[in-house]
Structure formats: structure tokens, C-alpha cells
Amino acid sequence: MGTLKARTTSGGQQMAVSTGSVVRRLTPTECERLQGFPDGWTDGQADSNRYKQMGNAVAVPVVQWIINRMVTQINE
């Protein structure tokens, strides 16, 4: 599954998924899952804000991995 950035007519960008010759937009929940946040983490907001927050977020699993590696190195 390849991810794409699609330009909107207003000049913004949206994340999309390519499935064969069909392209669909990722849902806010899918974006939350990709970043390692629980489902509904950004509920109660406009989708545009949810997409922006997930785009600006740091992936939680990556941060956890880095911290675990640092702790391992300190304890050796």
C-alpha cells in the first residue's frame, strides 16, 4: 500500500492510499493509528484539524523505541 500526498484545489495537501488504480483518502482514525495514538484521540474536532494534528505529531512507537534504546545504553 503506497501513501500519496494529493493536492487539493485550494492548494492544501491530503494523505491518500493507492489501491490498484483507485486512490482514497485516509480517515482521521487511520492517521491516528499510523501515528500510534488510540482511536478517537482527536475526536470532537473538524477533520481538517485532526489531519493537521496527526501530520504534525511524532509517531509514538518511534519515540518509545528511541527511549528504550537510550535506557539500554545507559544501563550497560
Secondary structure by P-SEA (a helix, b strand, c coil): cbbbbbbccccbbbbbbbcccbbbbbcaaaaaaaacccccccccccaaaaaaaaaacccaaaaaaaaaaaaaaaac
